Amino acid sequence: MRRSEHRGAVLTIDLDAIAANYRFLVDRLKGKACAAVVKANAYGLGVERVAPTLAAAGAEIFCVAHLDEAIALRAILPDVEIIVLSGPIAGAEADYARHRLVPTLNHLGDLAAWRKFAAVQRGCRAALHLDTGMARLGLSAREVELIAEEPRLLEGVTVSWILSHLACADEPDHPLNRQQLETLRAMLARLPCRAPVSLANSSGIMLGAEYHFDLARAGAALFGVNPVPRQPNPMRPVVRLQAPILQLRDVDRTTTVGYGAPQTIEPPAKLATVGVGYADGYLRSSSPRAHGVVGDVLVPIVGRVSMDLAVFDVSRAPLHAVQPGCMIDMIGPRYTIDDLATAAGTIGYEVLTSLGSRYRRSYVGGAAAPA
Ligand SMILES: *Cc1c(COP(=O)(O)O)cnc(C)c1O
């Protein structure tokens, strides 16, 4: 049986909205380039459909986290620049060359390995990642200083990009933003090589032109996550999750709902059970704060989200919209990824990348489906 014949929940992904979001960010960048970050299967939305959509919208540079993701992306987009944000994997150097992938050199060990490979395979390119305050990946100030004193450490390596990453870009007033900017400028002044520079992620783009350098790297905002939390979201919503009602229950006497009986419902009330649970990435921690939408009415989750099921209190929803088989919107324009993330005590990024594989996925708009 084909998955699309199931009558379960539907995840709709609006490819036109992704393209519009890309163009919105490009517009913000006033002529600077914008790489599309499509790691983690395009933040869970399906790289096979998302990447061609972004390429059609004008993206020529793509970033992924891992070598395997890059090889898969190369098969989808033969001509774009692909930057792999993790360092080169020892023994797999030839794969980067074969698939024309640009690894990111994150420490002197990466640099030494790539230098050795470049001595054999001439002209192979790499990105240099400078740590300016994230302390995750990237060359430290001390390592940059060593390179400044010993430029031969770069011998044979064609540095195509210089990257750094902001830790607090979603908090415009955080002092670390400016500090990272200044640290980056100081490091660039010391480096004995020149290449286009990239600092801003989605939220970094919204910090203003100083943060734009030559290239931004946008991920989450492309997929509808708000890059300016606490302000109205300028991005178009991309994801809609709708689940059919599996069972309705008229509560005529006091009852508890779900595992652990965490919540008591008093009559009269109407409950609706849908077939979406934490195994679908609908986080258990979102109960009891999360809501769904029926018609135009917000309906609260009651009890605990379980593996395959969740229960909504639909007492306040219009009667015609709460019949067996009617859909409850679990994510959509009215109750967004960010709203659900807040309910679950997490961020939109985690909600997106957790989206499960049991939904029927429906793509609307965008580039034609691959054959
Ligand atoms: C994931 C990632 C990005 C994209 O960040 P968003 O906040 O999703 O726009 C950019 N750069 C690096 C190094 C990343 O790991």
The ligand as an SDF file (V2000), in Angstrom:
LIG
                    3D

 15 15  0  0  0  0  0  0  0  0999 V2000
   22.7450   25.7010   10.7890 C   0  0  0  0  0  0  0  0  0  0  0  0
   23.7620   26.7200   10.4650 C   0  0  0  0  0  0  0  0  0  0  0  0
   23.3960   27.8910    9.7800 C   0  0  0  0  0  0  0  0  0  0  0  0
   21.9570   28.2590    9.4860 C   0  0  0  0  0  0  0  0  0  0  0  0
   21.4210   28.8670   10.6400 O   0  0  0  0  0  0  0  0  0  0  0  0
   19.8990   29.3700   10.7160 P   0  0  0  0  0  0  0  0  0  0  0  0
   19.8180   29.9690   12.0640 O   0  0  0  0  0  0  0  0  0  0  0  0
   19.0580   28.1380   10.5820 O   0  0  0  0  0  0  0  0  0  0  0  0
   19.6900   30.3350    9.6310 O   0  0  0  0  0  0  0  0  0  0  0  0
   24.4090   28.7510    9.3860 C   0  0  0  0  0  0  0  0  0  0  0  0
   25.7070   28.4880    9.6630 N   0  0  0  0  0  0  0  0  0  0  0  0
   26.0820   27.3830   10.3570 C   0  0  0  0  0  0  0  0  0  0  0  0
   27.5300   27.1630   10.6550 C   0  0  0  0  0  0  0  0  0  0  0  0
   25.1290   26.4790   10.7910 C   0  0  0  0  0  0  0  0  0  0  0  0
   25.5060   25.4040   11.4910 O   0  0  0  0  0  0  0  0  0  0  0  0
  1  2  1  0
  2  3  1  0
  2 14  2  0
  3  4  1  0
  3 10  2  0
  4  5  1  0
  5  6  1  0
  6  7  2  0
  6  8  1  0
  6  9  1  0
 10 11  1  0
 11 12  2  0
 12 13  1  0
 12 14  1  0
 14 15  1  0
M  END
$$$$
